[in-house]
Amino acid sequence: MNRKRNQSRRDLLTTTAGMAIAATAGTLMPWRVGQAASLTVGFLYVGPKDDYGYNQAHAEGAAALRAIDGVTLVEEENVPETVDVQKSMESMINFDGVTLLFPTSFGYFDPHILAVAPDHPGLRFQHCGGLWNAGDHPANVGSYFGYIGMGQYLNGIIAGHATASKKIGFVAAKPIPQVLLNINSFLLGARAVDPSIACQVIFTGEWSMPVKEAEATNALIDQGADVVTCHVDGPKVVMETAAGRGAYLCGYHANQSPLAPEQYLTGAEWNWAKVYQDMVETTLAGGTISNFVRGGLAENFVKMSPLGPAVSGPARKQFEAAKAEIMQGGFAVIRGPLKDNRGNVVATEGQSFVETDVALESMDYLVEGVIGSTS
Amino acid sequence: MASMPDVDLWGVPLAMLGGAIRVSTPFLFVSLGECLTERAGRVNLGLEGTLVLGAMTGYGAAYETGSAWLGVGAAALAGTLFGAVHGVVCRLPRVNDIATGIALMLLGIGLAFFFGKPYIQPVAPDLPAIPFGWWSESPQVRTALNVNVLFLAGCALAVALAWMFRATRIGLTIRVVGDSSDAARAMGVRTHTVRLLATAAGGALAGVGGAYLSLYYPGSWNEGISSGQGLMAVALVIFARWNPVRCLGAALLFGGAGALGPALQSVGITQGYHLFYAAPYVLTLGLLVATSSPTRALAGAPGELSISR
C-alpha cells in the first residue's frame, strides 16, 4: 500500500485543469481519433500476490495484460475483506483513473462491491466467484468463475491410481459450495478408478492458517492418507508438509511442482491470463463484458499442471481420456445414483448435474465416501 | 455417517502429543521471553511483532546463507534489537509500556511484510529434528516423536530460567527490580539497565520462536504465519503466573489443544470442529476462573508491572 492517498488542493487543481485542457484538445483535434485506446485496470488481492495460490493465480493473469497496448495496471495486495476494500477501490478510481476493476477475493462482493459500484455507473467491476443476478445487483458489476471442480476430478483420477492405502486426503478451508464441489470431485475422480477409495477431509476454518494447515496435513497422513490435495489460499505449507511426510501431492490454484517435483502428480490451476485478456480486449474495443462469465477446461479458464514423473502409464491414459471427455462439454461429475455421506440421495438414477449447472454453485453436502462434515 | 471407517482412537492422544511438541515451541519461546521481561517489571506486548519479524528475518537469512542456524541467529539478533528499542523507549519518563508495545507490534509486522515480500516463494533450508521415535515401527509414533532441537533448547531454558530466578545473583537482581524499584535502587542496582537488558533478551527469545515457525513448523515464510500466537503467548505468562516451568506446561497444553481439532477430524469425529478449534481458549478461561481468587491479587505478579501497580 505504497500509493499516495492524499492529494493536495494544488495537485487537484492542476489535475482538473489538465484534464479539462486534454478534454478540450481531444474534441478540437480530429486526428486523435486514430490513436490507440487506453485503459487503466485495477486489481485487488486479499493476500500477497506470490503465495503459490489463489492470489498468485490472479496476479499472473493480471501480468499477462501488460502485453496489451494501452493498458495500465494498478495492483494492491493484502486488502482485507472489510471496509478497507471499499477505500482501496475508491482510491484506485479517484487517483489512478481506474475504469475496470478486478476485486478478486470472494468476500469483496457483498457488501463492498455492491456498495461502491452504484456510485460509479460508468465504471466496471468484475468479481471472481460471486453469484451475480440481474434482479438484485447493479448492471456494472459482473461475475466470472471457472469450473475448477473438473480439475479436482482429474486430480482424483491420478490420485486414485497413486494411492496404495485407498485413502486420500483433502485440507479444506471452509465448507462453502466451491470447496465442497472440489472435495466431492476429487473423491469421485478417485472412485472412477477404484470405488473402494475414501477421502478424508479436514476443515481448518480459515483461508490462511499455516500452523493449522500443517497440523491438518500431518493428521491426514497419520491416518493413512497417501495422496493429499487442498483448497486453502496458499497451498505451499500443505504441499511442503505432505512432501516431507512422503505423500504424493495434487496441486491447486497454481503449479506447486517446484516445491516437490518428484512427488507432485498434477494440479488444478487457474488460467486467468486468457480470461483477463479477453475482458480487457472487449472493453478496449468498446464492447461490454457479459455479467455472468463461466468457463472450464475447454474454454481455457482452468488448466492442469503437467503430469509428474510418478504418474503411471494407466493413470496417464485414464486422465487423458477423461480430460478429452470433459473438453467436449456437458460432462457431469455429480451424477446419479449418488448419496451424500449421511445417506440422503443427492442425485437419483439418471439425474446428472453437468459442469455448467448453476445448482452446483450452492452445493451443501459431501458425497458418500468423503469422511468429514460440513458443520 | 453411512459407513463408519475404522476409527483409530489411539491416533488422537498420539496426535495431541505430537502436536504439543510441534506447535508449542513458538508459544514457549515467546512466553519465556515475556516472562523474563515482566519479571524485570516491564510489559512487552510487542512480542507478536517480534515473532513475525523473527520468522521473516530467520527465513530470509537462512535462504541467503543456506544455513538454518544462521537464520536462527539472525532472528535472535532482530529480536534483541526490537526488544532493546522497546527498552530504550520505555525508560523515557511518562512513557506507557503497553502503548509502546502495541506500536512496536504493528511496526514489527509491517517491517516483516515489507522486507519479507521476496521470501514468500523461495524454499529455505529447515532446522534439523532428532528422531526419538526410531524404536517404533509406526510412522505415526515416529512423526510424533520427531523432536526439533529448538524445542529441547526451550525446555532446558525454562528450567534454567526458573533456577536463575530462584538461586542466582542475576535472577535475584531481576526479581528485585521487578518487584520494587525503590528497594533495587537502595541496593545500588541500576534498574533501568537491568530492565533494558531483560527486555532485549526477551525480544531475542521471541525472535527465536519466530525462526522456529518459518524454519521448522510449518516451515515457510508467509504473512499469515503467526496468526496471533505471539499475543496468546504473552497471555500465557499471566496464566503461568510468571513461572518459567509453568510456561513450558502452558505452552504444551496450548499446542496439544490446538492439535485436537485436526486430530479428531482425521479419525472421523467431524461434527462441530469449530468447537474443537476453540478448545485452547475455553481451557484457558476455565483454568483462569478455577485458579482465581476474590480475596487476593494475582499470585506471583511482579510488583512493578504497569498492570499490577
Interface residues (C-beta under 8 A of the other chain):
Chain A: G47 P48 D50 D51 Y52 N78 A198 Q200 V201 I202 F203 T204 G205 E206 S208 M209 P210 V211 K212 E213 A214 E215 A216 N218 A219 L220 I221 D222 Q223 G234 K236 V237 E240 T241 G244 R245 L259 K339 N341 R342 G343 E368 I371 G372 S373 S375
Chain B: M1 A2 S3 P5 D8 G11 L14 A15 G18 G19 R22 V23 F113 K117 I120 Q121 V123 P139 Q140 T143 L213 Y217 P218 G219 S220 N222 E223 G224 I225 S227 Q229 G258 A259 G261 P262 A263 Q265 S266 V267 G268 T270 Q271 G272 Y273 H274 Y277
